[in-house]
């Protein structure tokens, strides 16, 4: 049985629409004598990462917890985290062009991301606030990918049933969660498959 062609697109932010240069983080770690990837590994510790994504603590509270766990004096740790967090990434130009192409063809595009309360400010900083029709933030809806409730809410917000929505993410768990919720889903690994995604959206 063939699937209906997708009529709307949900796209992840980090690793898809936003890319990160590792150099600023590495510079902070070198400057402060931290081991490689110490900042990211600490931030992604599940016991503090999950509440930050689920809307239970603010971004500032999350970063305070990160600083508290670094093997540095408190003031030095706080300054290191602040310096790291001052860099907010940059839009991927090929993905942004694709998003604009999808919208120009009359398809709705929603950003569907695990995020903190800093997301809206980041979108303004990156110039992305007006590039999508809907923003689905885990912090705002109080549930995070890959929970089925996240995808149910995302489809409600974009205004289409799951079977008519294509979801793109670089995280395999999120992709599998979307498929389990009834969406078409594609794991992003780079722009080489944009032609396939255009066909999936009948562009």
For each residue, the residues with C-beta under 8 A, 3 or more apart:
1:
2:
3: 163 184
4: 7 163 164
5: 200 201 202
6: 9 107 164 165 166 184 200 201 202
7: 4 107 108 160 164 165
8: 107 108 109 110 158 159 160 164 165 166
9: 6 99 102 107 108 109 110 165 166 167 168 201
10: 109 110 111 112 136 154 155 158 165 166 167 168 178 183
11: 16 17 95 99 109 110 111 112 132 167 168 169
12: 15 16 17 111 112 113 168 169 170 171 174 188
13: 16 17 18 111 113 115 119
14: 18 20 89 113 170
15: 12 18 19 169 170 171 188
16: 11 12 13 92 95 168 169 170 188
17: 11 12 13 91 92 95 96 99 111 128
18: 13 14 15 89 90 91 92 122 126 128
19: 15 89 90 91 92
20: 14 25 87 89 90
21: 24 87 89 90
22: 25 26
23: 26 27
24: 21 27 28 84 86 87
25: 20 22 28 29 39 40 84 87
26: 22 23 29 30 36
27: 23 24 30 31
28: 24 25 31 32 34 39 80 83 84
29: 25 26 32 34 35 36 37 38 39
30: 26 27 33 34
31: 27 28 80
32: 28 29 70 72 76 80
33: 30
34: 28 29 30 38 39 70 71 72 80
35: 29 38
36: 26 29
37: 29 40 41
38: 29 34 35 41 42 70
39: 25 28 29 34 42 43 66 70 80 81 84
40: 25 37 43 44
41: 37 38 44 45
42: 38 39 45 66 69 70
43: 39 40 48 49 62 63 66
44: 40 41 49
45: 41 42 48 49 69
46: 49 50
47: 50 51
48: 43 45 51 52 57 62 65 66
49: 43 44 45 46 52 53 62
50: 46 47 53 54 144
51: 47 48 54 56 57 62
52: 48 49 56 57 58 59 61 62 116 139
53: 49 50 114 115 116 138 139 144
54: 50 51 138 139 142 143 144
55: 117 138 139 140 141 142
56: 51 52
57: 48 51 52 61 62 65
58: 52 61 62 116 117
59: 52 62 63 116 117 118
60: 63 64
61: 52 57 58 64 65
62: 43 48 49 51 52 57 58 59 65 66 116
63: 43 59 60 66 67 81 82 85
64: 60 61 67 68 78
65: 48 57 61 62 68 69
66: 39 42 43 48 62 63 69 70 81
67: 63 64 70 72 74 77 78 80 81
68: 64 65 74 77
69: 42 45 65 66
70: 32 34 38 39 42 66 67 77 80 81
71: 34
72: 32 34 67 76 77 80
73: 76 77
74: 67 68 77 78
75: 78 79
76: 32 72 73 79 80
77: 67 68 70 72 73 74 80 81
78: 64 67 74 75 81 82
79: 75 76 82 83
80: 28 31 32 34 39 67 70 72 76 77 83 84
81: 39 63 66 67 70 77 78 84 85
82: 63 78 79 85 86
83: 28 79 80 86
84: 24 25 28 39 80 81 87
85: 63 81 82 88
86: 24 82 83
87: 20 21 24 25 84
88: 85 122 125 126
89: 14 18 19 20 21 122 126
90: 18 19 20 21 126
91: 17 18 19 95 96 126 127 128
92: 16 17 18 19 95 96 191
93: 96 97
94: 97 98 191 194
95: 11 16 17 91 92 98 99 191
96: 17 91 92 93 99 100 128 131
97: 93 94 100 101
98: 94 95 101 102 191 194 197 198
99: 9 11 17 95 96 102 103 109 131 132
100: 96 97 103 104 131
101: 97 98 104 105 198 203
102: 9 98 99 105 107 109 201 203
103: 99 100 106 107 108 109 132 133
104: 100 101
105: 101 102 201 203
106: 103
107: 6 7 8 9 102 103 201 203
108: 7 8 9 103 133 134 158 159 160
109: 8 9 10 11 99 102 103 131 132 133 134
110: 8 9 10 11 132 133 134 135 136 154 157 158
111: 10 11 12 13 17 123 128 132 134 135 136
112: 10 11 12 136 145 150 151 154 167 169
113: 12 13 14 119 136 137 138 145
114: 53 138 144 145
115: 13 53 118 119 137 138 139
116: 52 53 58 59 62 119 139
117: 55 58 59 120 139
118: 59 115 121 122
119: 13 113 115 116 122 123 135 137 139 140
120: 117 123 124 129 135 137
121: 118 124 125
122: 18 88 89 118 119 125 126
123: 111 119 120 126 128 129 135
124: 120 121 127 129
125: 88 121 122
126: 18 88 89 90 91 122 123
127: 91 124 131
128: 17 18 91 96 111 123 131 132
129: 120 123 124
130:
131: 96 99 100 109 127 128
132: 11 99 103 109 110 111 128 135
133: 103 108 109 110 158
134: 108 109 110 111 154 157 158
135: 110 111 119 120 123 132 140
136: 10 110 111 112 113 140 141 150 153 154 157 158
137: 113 115 119 120 140 141
138: 53 54 55 113 114 115 141 142 143 144 145 150
139: 52 53 54 55 115 116 117 119 142
140: 55 119 135 136 137
141: 55 136 137 138 149 150 153
142: 54 55 138 139
143: 54 138 147 149 150 153
144: 50 53 54 114 138 147 150
145: 112 113 114 138 150 151 169 171 173 174 177 178
146: 150 171 173 174 176 177 178 180
147: 143 144 150 151 177
148: 151 152 177 180 181
149: 141 143 152 153
150: 112 136 138 141 143 144 145 146 147 153 154 177
151: 112 145 147 148 154 155 162 167 177 178 181 182 183
152: 148 149 155 156 162 181
153: 136 141 143 149 150 156 157
154: 10 110 112 134 136 150 151 157 158 165 167
155: 10 151 152 158 160 161 162 165 181 183
156: 152 153 159
157: 110 134 136 153 154
158: 8 10 108 110 133 134 136 154 155 165
159: 8 108 156
160: 7 8 108 155 164 165
161: 155 164 165 182
162: 151 152 155 165 181 182 183
163: 3 4 182 183 184
164: 4 6 7 8 160 161
165: 6 7 8 9 10 154 155 158 160 161 162 183 184
166: 6 8 9 10 183 184 185 186 197 200 201
167: 9 10 11 112 151 154 174 175 178 183 184 185 186
168: 9 10 11 12 16 185 186 188 197
169: 11 12 15 16 112 145 174 175 178 185 186 187 188
170: 12 14 15 16 187 188 189
171: 12 15 145 146 174 175 187
172: 175 176 187
173: 145 146 176 177
174: 12 145 146 167 169 171 177 178 185
175: 167 169 171 172 178 179 185 186 187
176: 146 172 173 179 180 185
177: 145 146 147 148 150 151 173 174 180 181
178: 10 145 146 151 167 169 174 175 181 183 185
179: 175 176 182 183 184 185
180: 146 148 176 177
181: 148 151 152 155 162 177 178
182: 151 161 162 163 179
183: 10 151 155 162 163 165 166 167 178 179
184: 3 6 163 165 166 167 179 200
185: 166 167 168 169 174 175 176 178 179
186: 166 167 168 169 175 193 196 197 200
187: 169 170 171 172 175
188: 12 15 16 168 169 170
189: 170 192 193
190: 193
191: 92 94 95 98 194
192: 189
193: 186 189 190 196 197
194: 94 98 191 197 198
195: 198 199
196: 186 193 199 200
197: 98 166 168 186 193 194 200 201
198: 98 101 194 195 201 203
199: 195 196 202 203
200: 5 6 166 184 186 196 197
201: 5 6 9 102 105 107 166 197 198
202: 5 6 199
203: 101 102 105 107 198 199
